[in-house]
Amino acid sequence: MRRVIATYDGGADRERGAVAVVTALLLVVLLAAGALAVDGGMLYAKRAQLQSGADAAAIAVAQKCGASLSDPQCSSTSTLAASLTQSNMYQAQAGIGSLAVNTTAQTVTAVTQPLQPGMQAGSVSLFLAQTLGITSATLGATATAAWGSPSKGIAPFPLAFSVCQVQGMVGGAYQLLQDHGSGANPSCNYGPSGAVVPGGFGWLVQNPNQCGATIDIASSEGGSAPGNSPPPNCTTIMQNWVNTLQAGQQIVVLLPVFTAVTGTGSGAVYTLAGFAAFSVIGWNFGSNSPAVYNNQNPNGSSALACTGNCRGIIGQFINYVDLDSVYQLGPSTSFGATIVKLTN
């Protein structure tokens, strides 16, 4: 008779215990990954909403301040900031926490209300993360927008005008600005020194193969074209002006302003003071369209006509506030052009 002897395999049980430990550790890792994917994604989305609300509030109030410091919305109690913050955070359900308007530094800083962890409306739910002991995830956002006059950038059209043609004219009547440096606009001295440049036409040195000219008001700019012809490389821009006016829309260009000028003709050097916003309705730079447009009887006034040997641009200086990241900001000037941009 054969006897069967039972044996105990402790190694198998030890293996099963090791698998259980590894499985438990993997569950923790999977739970952490789920918390990162689900709760982290949710936090990222709400953080983006908060930032969007702060950005919108800061930019909107800075635009109001740039247009007029006396605007009621240019204040720390701006209702516009509150409404824009809410409308940009449709799920986050948080409002503006604080709004600081610094008219000296020309900045607006918006801070949203913080979102606290929890399950109630407007809170940050950390359902998975809480199982790992993560309970703190307060969210908030801060944005700073600045306003000021453009000090450096590309003037899309390379034409400069005297400061005396701009001061006192912002928001005034339409006028014809002739671009001759001698005999044009005879009532206007070309700067505080009264300097007038024979043969200077106000044309600035263009960027290579471009219509525009890079301008830095901290530097003087040399004149480039003493002739009566339109500046090269500008046909496309002037055709776009024609198309825009024919569509019933407004053209606003930022024109460099000079306070003094020396030299003559192509050797003229302009001392720049800033950019002026000019609403264009017509022009005559010689040759055929699009270099000539609406120059016969613009705005119903023959006094603004620029015909024959006249070369110039017709329109009015205006107050203009724009979002533009192309220009560097400088101190505000009285020339009407204001740029607003996010700085933080």
C-alpha positions in Angstrom: 0.0 0.0 0.0 1.4 3.4 -1.1 1.3 6.2 1.5 0.7 9.7 0.3 2.6 12.3 2.2 1.2 15.8 2.0 3.7 18.7 1.9 3.3 22.4 2.6 4.6 24.8 -0.1 5.2 28.0 1.8 6.9 29.6 -1.2 3.7 29.7 -3.2 1.9 31.6 -0.3 4.8 33.9 -0.1 4.5 34.6 -3.9 0.8 35.2 -3.5 1.5 37.7 -0.7 4.0 39.5 -2.8 1.5 39.9 -5.7 -1.0 41.4 -3.2 1.6 43.9 -2.1 2.5 44.8 -5.7 -1.1 45.1 -6.6 -1.8 47.4 -3.7 1.1 49.6 -4.7 0.0 49.7 -8.3 -3.5 50.8 -7.2 -1.9 53.7 -5.4 0.0 54.6 -8.5 -3.1 54.3 -10.7 -5.1 56.4 -8.2 -2.4 59.0 -8.3 -2.4 59.0 -12.1 -6.1 59.3 -12.1 -6.0 62.2 -9.7 -3.4 63.9 -11.8 -5.3 63.3 -15.1 -8.8 64.1 -13.8 -8.4 66.6 -11.0 -5.3 68.1 -12.6 -7.1 68.7 -15.9 -10.0 70.2 -14.0 -7.7 72.5 -12.1 -5.9 73.6 -15.3 -9.2 74.4 -17.0 -10.5 76.5 -14.1 -7.1 78.2 -13.7 -7.3 79.1 -17.4 -10.8 80.6 -16.8 -9.5 82.6 -13.9 -6.6 84.0 -15.9 -8.9 84.8 -18.8 -11.2 86.7 -16.5 -8.3 88.6 -14.9 -6.8 89.4 -18.3 -10.1 90.7 -19.7 -10.7 92.9 -16.6 -7.2 94.4 -16.7 -7.2 95.1 -20.4 -10.7 96.6 -20.4 -10.0 99.0 -17.6 -6.6 100.0 -19.1 -8.4 100.8 -22.3 -10.8 103.1 -20.5 -8.0 104.8 -18.7 -6.0 105.2 -21.9 -9.0 107.0 -23.5 -9.8 109.2 -20.5 -8.6 109.2 -16.9 -12.0 110.8 -15.9 -13.9 107.8 -17.2 -15.9 106.2 -14.3 -14.7 102.8 -15.4 -11.1 103.9 -14.9 -11.2 103.1 -11.2 -10.8 100.3 -8.7 -14.6 100.0 -8.5 -15.1 99.5 -12.2 -18.3 97.6 -12.9 -17.0 96.7 -16.3 -14.1 94.7 -14.8 -16.5 92.8 -12.6 -18.8 91.9 -15.5 -16.0 90.8 -17.8 -14.4 88.7 -15.0 -17.7 86.8 -14.6 -18.4 86.4 -18.3 -15.0 84.9 -18.9 -15.4 82.4 -16.0 -18.7 80.7 -16.8 -17.8 77.6 -14.9 -15.4 78.9 -12.3 -18.0 81.1 -10.6 -15.5 83.5 -9.1 -15.5 87.3 -9.4 -13.0 90.0 -9.2 -11.1 90.1 -5.9 -9.3 93.4 -6.2 -8.6 95.9 -8.9 -5.7 98.4 -8.6 -5.5 101.4 -11.0 -2.2 103.3 -10.9 -2.6 106.4 -13.0 1.0 107.4 -12.3 2.5 104.1 -13.5 -0.3 103.7 -16.1 -1.1 100.2 -15.0 -4.2 98.2 -14.0 -3.8 95.0 -11.9 -6.7 92.7 -11.6 -6.8 89.8 -9.0 -9.6 87.2 -9.1 -11.3 85.8 -6.0 -9.6 82.6 -4.9 -11.4 79.2 -5.4 -11.2 77.0 -2.4 -11.4 73.1 -2.4 -14.8 71.7 -1.7 -18.0 70.4 -3.3 -20.1 73.5 -3.1 -20.8 75.7 -6.2 -17.8 77.8 -7.2 -15.3 75.6 -5.4 -12.5 73.3 -6.6 -13.5 69.6 -6.3 -10.6 67.3 -5.6 -12.5 64.0 -5.3 -9.7 61.7 -6.4 -6.9 63.8 -5.0 -8.5 63.8 -1.5 -8.1 60.0 -1.3 -4.4 60.6 -1.4 -4.6 63.3 1.3 -4.4 66.3 -1.1 -7.0 68.7 0.1 -5.4 72.1 -0.7 -5.7 73.6 -4.2 -6.6 77.2 -3.8 -6.7 78.9 -7.2 -6.4 82.5 -8.2 -5.1 84.6 -11.1 -3.5 88.0 -11.5 -3.1 90.1 -14.6 -1.5 93.5 -15.2 -2.2 95.7 -18.2 -0.4 98.9 -19.0 -1.3 101.9 -21.2 0.8 104.6 -22.8 1.9 106.1 -26.0 3.9 104.0 -28.5 7.6 104.9 -28.3 9.2 102.3 -30.6 7.9 100.2 -33.4 7.1 100.1 -37.1 5.3 103.1 -38.6 3.2 101.3 -41.3 3.5 104.4 -43.5 6.9 106.2 -43.5 5.6 109.8 -43.3 6.3 112.2 -40.4 4.7 115.6 -39.5 5.5 118.5 -37.4 4.4 118.7 -33.8 2.6 122.0 -34.5 0.3 120.3 -36.9 -0.9 117.9 -34.2 -1.1 119.9 -31.0 -4.5 121.3 -30.4 -5.8 119.4 -33.4 -6.7 116.0 -31.7 -10.4 115.5 -32.2 -10.5 118.7 -34.3 -11.5 119.4 -37.9 -10.4 117.6 -41.0 -7.2 119.0 -42.5 -4.8 118.6 -45.4 -1.3 117.8 -44.3 1.1 118.5 -47.2 4.3 116.6 -47.0 6.6 119.3 -48.5 9.2 120.7 -46.2 9.4 124.1 -48.0 6.3 126.3 -48.6 3.8 123.7 -47.3 1.5 124.6 -44.4 3.2 128.0 -44.2 1.4 128.9 -40.9 3.1 126.0 -39.2 6.7 126.2 -38.1 8.3 122.8 -38.1 9.1 122.7 -34.4 9.9 124.9 -31.4 13.0 126.3 -33.2 11.0 127.2 -36.3 13.2 125.2 -38.5 12.0 124.5 -42.0 13.8 122.1 -44.3 14.2 123.0 -48.0 13.4 119.9 -50.1 12.4 117.8 -47.1 9.2 115.9 -47.7 8.8 114.1 -44.3 9.7 110.7 -45.7 11.5 108.4 -43.3 14.0 105.7 -44.0 12.0 102.6 -44.9 12.9 99.1 -43.7 14.4 97.0 -46.5 11.7 95.9 -49.0 8.9 97.3 -46.8 6.7 100.3 -46.8 7.0 100.9 -43.1 9.9 102.4 -41.1 11.1 101.3 -37.7 10.8 104.3 -35.4 12.3 104.9 -32.0 11.4 108.3 -30.5 14.7 108.2 -28.6 16.6 108.4 -31.9 16.6 110.9 -34.7 15.5 109.6 -38.1 17.0 110.6 -41.4 14.8 111.6 -44.4 15.0 109.3 -47.4 13.2 110.6 -50.5 13.2 114.2 -51.5 11.2 113.6 -54.7 7.5 114.0 -55.4 6.9 110.3 -56.1 5.1 108.0 -53.7 7.3 106.0 -51.4 8.3 102.6 -52.8 6.8 99.3 -51.5 3.6 101.1 -50.4 1.2 100.2 -53.2 -0.3 97.3 -51.3 -1.0 99.5 -48.2 -2.5 102.3 -50.2 -4.7 99.8 -52.1 -5.9 98.4 -48.7 -6.7 102.0 -47.7 -8.9 102.3 -50.8 -10.6 99.0 -50.2 -11.2 99.9 -46.5 -12.7 103.3 -47.3 -14.9 101.9 -50.0 -16.2 99.4 -47.5 -17.3 102.2 -45.3 -14.7 101.5 -42.6 -12.2 103.8 -40.9 -8.5 103.9 -41.5 -6.3 104.9 -38.6 -2.6 105.2 -39.1 0.0 106.1 -36.5 2.2 108.8 -37.9 5.5 109.9 -36.4 5.7 113.4 -35.1 8.8 115.5 -35.1 9.7 118.6 -33.0 12.7 119.7 -34.9 14.5 119.0 -38.2 17.9 119.7 -39.5 19.6 119.3 -42.9 18.0 119.4 -46.3 16.4 117.0 -48.8 17.5 113.4 -48.4 19.9 114.5 -45.7 17.2 115.9 -43.4 17.1 114.5 -39.9 14.0 114.6 -37.8 13.9 114.7 -34.0 10.9 112.6 -33.1 8.5 113.1 -30.2 6.0 110.3 -30.6 3.2 108.9 -32.8 -0.1 110.6 -33.6 -3.3 108.7 -34.6 -4.6 110.0 -37.9 -7.9 109.0 -39.4 -7.3 109.0 -43.2 -10.0 110.0 -45.7 -7.9 110.9 -48.8 -4.5 111.5 -50.1 -2.4 112.5 -53.1 1.2 111.1 -53.3 1.4 111.4 -57.1 1.1 108.9 -60.0 -2.1 107.0 -60.4 -4.5 105.1 -58.0 -4.0 103.9 -55.4 -1.4 106.7 -54.8 -4.2 109.2 -55.4 -7.6 108.8 -53.8 -10.5 111.1 -52.7 -8.3 114.2 -53.1 -10.7 116.4 -55.1 -13.4 117.3 -52.7 -12.9 115.2 -49.6 -15.5 115.3 -46.9 -17.5 117.7 -49.1 -14.9 120.5 -48.7 -12.9 121.9 -51.6 -10.6 123.5 -49.0 -9.2 120.1 -48.3 -8.5 119.3 -52.0 -5.0 118.2 -52.8 -4.6 118.5 -56.6 -2.0 119.5 -59.1 1.5 119.7 -57.5 0.0 119.2 -54.0 1.3 116.1 -52.2 -0.3 115.2 -48.9 -2.7 113.3 -46.8 -6.2 114.3 -45.7 -8.0 113.4 -42.5 -8.1 114.3 -38.8 -6.0 113.6 -35.7 -8.0 111.6 -33.2 -7.8 109.9 -29.9 -7.2 106.3 -30.5 -6.7 103.4 -28.1 -5.7 100.0 -29.5 -4.5 96.6 -28.3 -1.1 96.2 -29.9 1.9 94.2 -28.9 4.1 95.5 -31.8 4.9 98.8 -30.1 6.9 99.4 -27.0 5.1 101.6 -24.4 6.4 105.0 -23.4 5.1 108.0 -21.4 1.7 109.3 -22.6 1.8 112.2 -25.0 -0.8 114.7 -26.2 -0.8 113.2 -29.7 -3.9 111.0 -29.3 -2.3 107.5 -29.9 -2.5 105.1 -26.9 -1.5 101.5 -26.8 -2.7 98.9 -24.2 -0.9 95.6 -23.6 -0.7 92.9 -21.0 2.6 93.1 -19.1 2.0 90.3 -16.6 
